[in-house]
């Protein structure tokens, strides 16, 4: 749930709720500006949060914090 931010980088619907999924797809199909905004926000978030370098930095920081508290 922290990868896709509901209303910012996409839409989140409840699991196994086909009506909610259909509504979300219909909303995006009818609103290309909203879809474009989600795409831009998602691309920016991916570049900021999920590069290999960023993931390694976060993992290293977590290990370092865990070792320091042991």
C-alpha positions as CSV (number, residue, x, y, z in Angstrom):
1,X,0.0,0.0,0.0
2,X,3.0,2.4,0.3
3,X,4.1,1.8,-3.3
4,X,0.8,3.1,-4.9
5,X,-0.6,6.1,-3.0
6,X,-4.3,6.2,-3.4
7,X,-5.4,9.4,-5.2
8,X,-1.8,10.4,-5.9
9,X,-0.2,7.7,-8.0
10,X,-3.2,5.6,-8.7
11,X,-6.4,4.2,-7.2
12,X,-6.7,1.5,-4.5
13,X,-9.7,-0.7,-4.5
14,X,-10.6,-3.4,-2.0
15,X,-9.4,-7.0,-2.8
16,X,-12.1,-9.1,-4.5
17,X,-14.4,-6.1,-5.1
18,X,-15.1,-6.3,-8.9
19,X,-17.5,-3.4,-8.7
20,X,-14.9,-1.1,-7.1
21,X,-12.4,-2.2,-9.7
22,X,-14.8,-1.5,-12.6
23,X,-15.6,1.9,-11.1
24,X,-11.9,2.8,-10.9
25,X,-11.2,1.6,-14.4
26,X,-14.2,3.6,-15.7
27,X,-13.1,6.7,-13.8
28,X,-9.7,6.5,-15.4
29,X,-11.0,5.8,-18.9
30,X,-13.3,8.8,-18.7
31,X,-10.7,11.1,-17.2
32,X,-7.4,11.1,-19.2
33,X,-6.2,14.2,-17.3
34,X,-6.4,12.2,-14.0
35,X,-4.7,9.2,-15.6
36,X,-1.9,11.5,-16.8
37,X,-1.5,13.0,-13.4
38,X,-1.2,9.6,-11.8
39,X,1.3,8.5,-14.4
40,X,3.5,11.6,-13.8
41,X,3.3,11.2,-10.0
42,X,4.0,7.5,-10.2
43,X,7.1,8.1,-12.4
44,X,8.4,10.7,-10.1
45,X,7.8,8.5,-7.1
46,X,9.6,5.5,-8.8
47,X,12.6,7.7,-9.6
48,X,12.8,9.0,-6.0
49,X,12.0,5.9,-4.0
50,X,12.7,2.7,-6.0
51,X,16.0,3.1,-7.8
52,X,18.6,0.4,-7.1
53,X,20.7,2.9,-5.3
54,X,17.9,4.1,-3.1
55,X,16.8,0.6,-2.2
56,X,20.4,-0.4,-1.3
57,X,20.7,2.8,0.8
58,X,17.5,2.0,2.7
59,X,18.5,-1.6,3.2
60,X,22.0,-0.7,4.4
61,X,20.4,1.9,6.8
62,X,18.1,-0.7,8.2
63,X,20.8,-3.2,8.8
64,X,23.0,-0.6,10.4
65,X,20.2,0.5,12.7
66,X,19.4,-3.1,13.6
67,X,23.1,-3.9,14.4
68,X,23.4,-0.7,16.5
69,X,20.5,-1.7,18.7
70,X,21.6,-5.3,19.3
